[in-house]
Amino acid sequence: MAATVTDTPTLSAASAAHPVSMIENAWGFDTASSRYTIGVYRPNYLLVANHTDNPNEAPFDALFDAINNNNPDAGLDSTEAEFQFSFKARVWATEDKRFGIWVAYTQQSQWQLYNEDLSRPFRETNYQPEVMVSYNPNVSLGGFRWSLFNLGYNHQSNGRADPLSRSWDRVIAEFGIERDNFALLVRPWVVTDDGGDDNPDITDYMGHGDITAVYKWHGHSFSLMGRGNVSTGKGAGRLTWTTPPLLGPLRGYVAAFSGYGESMIDYNWHQNSIGFGVALNDTLDRL
């Protein structure tokens, strides 16, 4: 079945007097939507080239020491490929679709695609399953509409053995407000497992929540994410631009990152990076 991405939410006859918004469309709050559904979640993308100004070689020092006798030039390339796929499924919903239970999965990989000296390895892969309840408050707030409240449990890890193992578990709330083509998503979290010896200081760098602003304009989508820990002064920001469809549902995609935690292995490593490629969807699309 062909899939298309659109900035125009689907309308049912019952919702004609209340147009379905970006958030409501992404989370299937329209009464005409299927009670049991599967779709995209976080952006699904491929960065053909993602360049960093500060590759994090520290976790791999032992590996480089072992191979440097045969190849003294071995090390991480500053340019690699990166991709992510992410989907969510609603497993139950009320008849009016304003309340539901979802499961989700996101996987992100950094691939040293251009690194012939190390046989083009996957530098890092992060796995992120989630379960959450989702509710549409539909409350007006000074010209904005409060359209989303989620509460869920999130596990994120890189699935590796010590000393490269990184993981944490969180209870995450998400609040979504919007107005026209602008949405603001606020996610505070409580860490229930900080990974023990793997990364006990992770909140010093990743903080206790993040905020993402999304704006859509003439088929383009722009997002800005920020997070940080006020007490340590550490954090990160990510800016993305998704173009209108260029080839079928595929869109151009540009992402810039600055700070700590571009991936789990880099949670305490500061870098600036920029990459370009293609994407299937943005943060608030529904396929």
RASUL-V380507 format. One record per residue. N is the residue number from 0. RES is the residue in one letter. PSI is psi in degrees with one decimal (NA if undefined). OMEGA is omega in radians with two decimals (NA if undefined). Layout:
n res psi omega
N RES PSI OMEGA
N RES PSI OMEGA
This chain:
n res psi omega
0 M 129.6 -3.10
1 A 142.6 -3.13
2 A 136.6 3.09
3 T 154.3 3.10
4 V 134.7 -3.10
5 T 149.7 3.05
6 D -6.9 -3.09
7 T 111.8 -3.09
8 P 150.7 3.09
9 T 136.7 -3.13
10 L 139.9 2.98
11 S 164.7 3.13
12 A -36.7 -3.12
13 A -24.1 -3.08
14 S 12.0 -3.09
15 A -34.0 3.13
16 A -12.8 3.14
17 H 86.1 -3.06
18 P 139.7 3.14
19 V 130.1 -3.06
20 S 178.6 3.11
21 M -48.3 -3.11
22 I -44.0 -3.14
23 E -37.4 3.11
24 N -44.5 -3.10
25 A -31.8 -3.08
26 W 11.2 3.02
27 G 35.8 -3.14
28 F -11.5 3.08
29 D 135.6 -3.11
30 T -21.8 -3.14
31 A -8.7 -3.11
32 S 159.6 3.14
33 S 141.5 3.12
34 R -37.4 3.12
35 Y 116.4 -3.01
36 T 157.8 3.06
37 I 139.2 -3.11
38 G -173.1 -3.12
39 V 158.9 -3.10
40 Y -96.1 3.01
41 R 168.6 3.14
42 P 135.1 3.01
43 N 116.3 -2.99
44 Y 164.0 2.97
45 L 115.6 2.98
46 L 110.1 -3.12
47 V -35.6 3.09
48 A 125.1 3.06
49 N 114.4 -3.02
50 H 130.8 3.09
51 T 149.9 3.11
52 D -3.9 -3.02
53 N 76.4 -3.14
54 P 138.9 -3.09
55 N 91.4 -3.12
56 E -11.0 -3.04
57 A -43.7 -3.12
58 P -17.1 -3.04
59 F 13.6 -3.08
60 D -41.9 -3.12
61 A -39.6 3.12
62 L -44.7 -3.12
63 F -37.1 3.10
64 D -35.6 -3.10
65 A -29.0 -3.05
66 I -7.5 -3.04
67 N -22.6 3.09
68 N -34.7 3.14
69 N -27.1 -3.10
70 N 88.6 -3.07
71 P -14.6 -3.13
72 D 0.4 -3.09
73 A 136.7 3.13
74 G 175.7 -3.13
75 L 139.0 2.98
76 D 147.1 3.11
77 S -13.2 3.08
78 T 127.8 -3.14
79 E 172.9 3.02
80 A 153.5 3.10
81 E 138.1 3.08
82 F 157.9 3.13
83 Q 138.3 2.92
84 F 143.5 -2.98
85 S 131.6 3.11
86 F 160.3 3.10
87 K 153.6 -3.14
88 A 132.4 3.06
89 R 122.0 -3.07
90 V -9.8 3.07
91 W 147.6 3.09
92 A 154.3 3.01
93 T 167.5 -3.07
94 E -34.6 -3.14
95 D -0.4 3.07
96 K 10.7 -3.13
97 R -13.0 3.14
98 F 132.5 -3.12
99 G 168.4 3.08
100 I 131.2 -3.06
101 W 150.7 2.89
102 V 148.4 -3.07
103 A 157.3 3.10
104 Y 132.8 3.10
105 T 136.5 3.10
106 Q 128.6 -3.13
107 Q 136.2 -3.12
108 S 138.9 2.97
109 Q 123.5 -2.96
110 W 119.2 3.08
111 Q 62.3 -3.00
112 L -31.5 -3.04
113 Y 11.2 -3.06
114 N 87.2 -3.12
115 E -31.8 -3.10
116 D -29.0 -3.14
117 L 17.5 3.11
118 S 33.5 3.01
119 R 57.1 -3.07
120 P 161.4 2.90
121 F 114.0 -3.10
122 R -37.8 -3.08
123 E 140.9 2.99
124 T 129.1 3.14
125 N 134.8 -3.11
126 Y 133.6 -3.02
127 Q 86.8 3.00
128 P 149.6 -3.13
129 E 154.5 2.92
130 V 139.4 -3.05
131 M 155.5 2.94
132 V 143.8 -3.04
133 S 137.7 -3.08
134 Y 143.0 3.09
135 N 98.9 -3.12
136 P -34.1 3.14
137 N 55.5 -3.11
138 V 131.2 3.10
139 S 134.5 -3.12
140 L 88.6 3.07
141 G 49.1 -3.14
142 G -14.3 3.04
143 F 163.7 3.05
144 R 128.3 3.02
145 W 107.0 -2.99
146 S -11.0 -3.01
147 L 133.0 2.89
148 F 117.6 3.09
149 N 149.0 3.00
150 L 122.0 -3.03
151 G 173.5 3.11
152 Y 131.3 -3.01
153 N 128.7 3.01
154 H 133.5 3.09
155 Q 131.0 3.13
156 S 168.1 3.08
157 N 4.0 3.01
158 G 26.5 -3.09
159 R 162.5 3.10
160 A 163.7 3.05
161 D 144.8 0.12
162 P 11.2 -3.08
163 L -2.7 -3.09
164 S 134.3 3.06
165 R 136.3 3.12
166 S 157.2 2.94
167 W 156.8 3.10
168 D 140.5 -3.09
169 R 149.8 2.83
170 V 121.3 -3.02
171 I 128.9 2.94
172 A 149.0 3.11
173 E 128.3 3.10
174 F 129.3 -3.14
175 G 120.7 3.03
176 I 156.5 -3.07
177 E 161.4 3.04
178 R 119.0 -3.10
179 D -117.0 -3.09
180 N 18.5 -3.14
181 F 135.9 3.10
182 A 148.2 3.10
183 L 123.7 -3.10
184 L 119.0 -3.08
185 V 125.6 -3.08
186 R 95.2 2.93
187 P 150.4 3.10
188 W 158.2 3.05
189 V 124.8 -3.12
190 V 123.0 3.12
191 T -19.0 3.09
192 D 113.9 -3.07
193 D 12.5 3.10
194 G 2.0 3.10
195 G -128.7 -3.10
196 D -15.9 -3.10
197 D -48.1 -3.06
198 N 62.5 -3.05
199 P -19.1 -3.12
200 D 24.3 -3.00
201 I -34.5 -3.14
202 T -18.8 3.05
203 D -29.7 -3.07
204 Y -37.0 -3.07
205 M -14.6 3.07
206 G -161.9 -3.07
207 H 21.9 3.10
208 G 172.9 3.06
209 D 163.6 3.12
210 I 131.3 3.13
211 T 126.3 3.05
212 A 136.1 -3.14
213 V 131.0 3.08
214 Y 132.0 3.13
215 K 136.1 -3.07
216 W 114.8 3.08
217 H 45.3 3.11
218 G -13.0 3.06
219 H 151.5 3.10
220 S 129.9 3.14
221 F 137.6 3.08
222 S 149.1 3.09
223 L 118.2 3.11
224 M 138.2 3.05
225 G 142.8 3.06
226 R 161.9 3.12
227 G 170.7 3.07
228 N 112.4 -3.05
229 V -37.6 -3.06
230 S -28.0 3.14
231 T -16.1 -3.12
232 G 17.1 -3.13
233 K 149.5 -3.12
234 G -157.9 -3.10
235 A 160.3 3.04
236 G 147.7 3.11
237 R 126.1 3.14
238 L 130.5 3.13
239 T 152.7 3.03
240 W 123.6 3.09
241 T 124.9 -3.09
242 T 171.2 2.94
243 P 163.6 -3.13
244 P 135.2 3.13
245 L -36.0 -3.13
246 L 103.3 -3.02
247 G -130.7 3.11
248 P -4.9 -3.06
249 L 133.7 -3.13
250 R 156.0 2.97
251 G 149.4 -3.05
252 Y 128.6 3.09
253 V 133.3 -3.12
254 A 133.4 3.08
255 A 137.5 -3.09
256 F 144.2 3.04
257 S 127.1 3.09
258 G -154.0 -3.09
259 Y 145.7 2.96
260 G 37.9 3.05
261 E -28.9 2.98
262 S 173.3 -3.08
263 M -40.1 -3.13
264 I -21.1 -3.11
265 D 19.6 -3.00
266 Y -31.8 -3.13
267 N 25.0 -3.10
268 W 128.6 -3.12
269 H 132.6 3.08
270 Q 160.9 3.02
271 N 133.0 -3.12
272 S 157.4 3.05
273 I 138.5 -3.11
274 G 162.2 3.11
275 F 152.5 -3.14
276 G -138.1 -3.11
277 V 157.0 3.13
278 A 151.9 3.07
279 L -31.2 -3.09
280 N 165.4 3.02
281 D -165.4 -3.04
282 T -32.0 -3.06
283 L 38.7 3.01
284 D 160.7 3.07
285 R 122.2 3.12
286 L NA NA
